């Protein structure tokens, strides 16, 4: 990979980070739970992408690609599961005290 390509990828990553921070900081608290649910669905797509990239790496690349693919799958799975747990906890905060178990 050439230096110009690496700089372009770093530039896109930095801009995406700044944009993400700006967008998240502007979200009102009432919309946080629905947005988080939608983000979890998108993160599920990340798991599928990590699995398919790892499957390709198993047949073509070396051990480093396999390890990176496995780490990507694990981190994406943790992101999805943690997001759903946080969403469930936030939705639980809106339930009445008597609506629980009987």
C-alpha positions as CSV (number, residue, x, y, z in Angstrom):
1,X,0.0,0.0,0.0
2,X,1.4,3.4,-0.9
3,X,1.8,6.3,1.5
4,X,-0.9,8.3,-0.3
5,X,-3.4,5.5,0.2
6,X,-2.6,5.2,3.9
7,X,-2.9,8.9,4.4
8,X,-6.2,9.0,2.7
9,X,-7.5,6.1,4.9
10,X,-6.3,7.9,8.0
11,X,-7.9,11.1,6.9
12,X,-11.3,9.4,6.3
13,X,-11.0,7.7,9.7
14,X,-10.3,11.0,11.5
15,X,-13.1,12.8,9.7
16,X,-15.5,10.0,10.5
17,X,-14.5,10.2,14.2
18,X,-15.0,13.9,14.4
19,X,-18.4,13.6,12.6
20,X,-19.5,10.8,15.0
21,X,-18.6,12.8,18.0
22,X,-20.5,15.9,16.7
23,X,-23.6,13.9,15.8
24,X,-23.8,12.0,19.1
25,X,-23.3,15.1,21.1
26,X,-26.3,16.7,19.4
27,X,-28.8,13.8,20.1
28,X,-31.4,14.6,22.7
29,X,-31.8,12.0,25.5
30,X,-35.3,11.0,24.4
31,X,-33.9,9.7,21.1
32,X,-30.9,7.9,22.6
33,X,-32.6,4.5,23.0
34,X,-34.2,4.3,19.5
35,X,-30.9,5.4,17.9
36,X,-29.0,2.8,19.9
37,X,-31.3,0.1,18.7
38,X,-30.7,1.1,15.1
39,X,-27.0,1.2,15.7
40,X,-27.1,-2.3,17.1
41,X,-28.7,-3.5,13.9
42,X,-26.0,-1.9,11.9
43,X,-23.4,-3.5,14.1
44,X,-24.9,-6.9,13.3
45,X,-23.9,-6.2,9.7
46,X,-20.4,-5.6,10.9
47,X,-20.4,-9.2,12.3
48,X,-21.4,-10.6,9.0
49,X,-18.7,-8.6,7.2
50,X,-16.0,-9.7,9.8
51,X,-17.1,-13.3,9.3
52,X,-16.9,-13.1,5.5
53,X,-13.6,-11.3,5.6
54,X,-12.2,-14.0,7.9
55,X,-13.5,-16.7,5.6
56,X,-11.6,-15.2,2.7
57,X,-8.5,-14.7,4.8
58,X,-8.5,-18.4,5.8
59,X,-8.0,-19.4,2.2
60,X,-5.7,-16.7,0.9
61,X,-3.7,-14.9,3.6
62,X,-1.4,-15.8,6.5
63,X,-1.9,-16.2,10.2
64,X,-2.0,-12.5,11.0
65,X,-5.1,-12.0,8.8
66,X,-6.8,-14.9,10.6
67,X,-6.0,-13.4,14.0
68,X,-7.2,-10.0,13.0
69,X,-10.4,-11.5,11.6
70,X,-11.1,-13.4,14.8
71,X,-10.5,-10.3,16.9
72,X,-12.9,-8.3,14.6
73,X,-15.6,-11.0,15.1
74,X,-15.2,-11.0,18.9
75,X,-15.2,-7.2,19.2
76,X,-18.2,-6.8,16.9
77,X,-20.1,-9.4,18.9
78,X,-19.3,-7.7,22.2
79,X,-20.5,-4.4,20.7
80,X,-23.8,-5.8,19.7
81,X,-24.5,-7.8,22.9
82,X,-23.4,-4.9,25.1
83,X,-25.5,-2.5,23.1
84,X,-28.6,-4.6,23.5
85,X,-28.0,-5.0,27.2
86,X,-27.7,-1.2,27.6
87,X,-30.8,-0.7,25.5
88,X,-32.7,-3.2,27.6
89,X,-31.6,-1.5,30.8
90,X,-32.5,1.9,29.5
91,X,-36.0,0.7,28.5
92,X,-36.4,-0.9,32.0
93,X,-35.9,2.6,33.5
94,X,-39.2,3.7,31.8
95,X,-41.3,0.9,33.3
96,X,-43.5,1.5,36.3
97,X,-42.5,0.0,39.6
98,X,-45.5,-2.4,39.7
99,X,-45.2,-3.6,36.1
100,X,-42.5,-6.2,37.0
101,X,-42.9,-9.8,38.1
102,X,-46.1,-11.0,39.7
